[in-house]
């Protein structure tokens, strides 16, 4: 690849995301900083308030409220997970902390 194309690919966020995911799969481990985001995402996905509301037959409005709240918590966890995963991948790629 030419240097110009490589430098453009290094600017692409999908390249950083791909490297981070590839590193996690290859090493079969999560960085400690990414575990908090993964746990928050799981909390949003497995939120007991949503599941109790779903299976107990509450009103549609209340179910939508719990679904929106669980989705928001899940998305916050995924964003935290991906941000720390990309940051740790960039640190591993450059050999030092990245701001």
C-alpha distance (Angstrom), angle and dihedral (degrees) to the residues before:
residue distance angle dihedral
X1 . . .
X2 3.73 . .
X3 3.79 118.3 .
X4 3.81 91.9 -116.3
X5 3.79 92.5 56.4
X6 3.81 91.4 45.7
X7 3.79 92.1 50.9
X8 3.81 90.3 48.8
X9 3.79 91.0 50.0
X10 3.81 90.1 51.5
X11 3.81 88.5 58.7
X12 3.80 92.8 53.8
X13 3.83 113.6 99.0
X14 3.81 90.6 -148.7
X15 3.80 89.4 61.0
X16 3.80 90.2 55.3
X17 3.80 91.2 46.0
X18 3.81 91.1 49.3
X19 3.81 91.4 50.5
X20 3.81 91.3 48.8
X21 3.80 93.8 49.8
X22 3.80 91.6 44.0
X23 3.81 90.1 51.8
X24 3.81 93.0 50.0
X25 3.80 92.0 48.9
X26 3.80 92.7 45.5
X27 3.81 95.4 47.3
X28 3.83 93.8 35.2
X29 3.78 91.1 -142.0
X30 3.78 137.9 99.1
X31 3.78 121.9 -131.8
X32 3.81 110.7 -111.9
X33 3.79 90.3 -118.5
X34 3.84 91.5 57.7
X35 3.80 94.5 50.3
X36 3.80 92.9 75.1
X37 3.80 91.5 57.2
X38 3.80 90.9 46.8
X39 3.80 90.8 51.0
X40 3.80 92.1 49.6
X41 3.82 90.1 49.6
X42 3.81 89.8 51.3
X43 3.79 90.0 49.1
X44 3.80 89.7 55.0
X45 3.79 92.2 46.5
X46 3.79 95.3 46.6
X47 3.82 96.6 37.3
X48 3.81 106.3 156.4
X49 3.81 93.1 -150.9
X50 3.80 91.2 60.7
X51 3.79 95.4 45.2
X52 3.82 93.6 45.7
X53 3.80 89.4 49.3
X54 3.81 91.6 47.7
X55 3.79 95.9 50.1
X56 3.80 97.3 38.2
X57 3.80 94.1 58.0
X58 3.80 101.1 -119.5
X59 3.79 122.3 173.7
X60 3.78 119.7 -69.8
X61 3.81 92.6 -113.0
X62 3.78 93.5 54.6
X63 3.80 91.8 45.5
X64 3.82 90.8 51.5
X65 3.81 89.5 49.2
X66 3.81 92.1 53.6
X67 3.81 91.6 43.3
X68 3.82 92.1 52.1
X69 3.79 92.0 47.0
X70 3.82 92.7 48.7
X71 3.80 91.0 46.5
X72 3.81 91.3 51.0
X73 3.82 92.0 50.9
X74 3.81 90.3 46.1
X75 3.82 92.7 50.7
X76 3.81 92.2 47.3
X77 3.80 88.9 52.7
X78 3.81 92.7 47.9
X79 3.81 91.6 49.0
X80 3.81 91.3 49.3
X81 3.80 90.5 46.3
X82 3.80 94.4 50.2
X83 3.81 94.0 42.8
X84 3.80 93.7 53.2
X85 3.80 91.9 41.0
X86 3.81 91.6 53.4
X87 3.80 91.6 44.8
X88 3.81 93.0 50.8
X89 3.79 90.2 46.3
X90 3.80 91.0 51.4
X91 3.81 90.2 49.2
X92 3.78 90.6 51.2
X93 3.81 90.8 46.8
X94 3.82 95.8 49.1
X95 3.79 96.9 33.4
X96 3.79 96.9 -123.5
X97 3.78 145.4 53.6
X98 3.80 116.9 -57.8
X99 3.81 122.0 -150.5
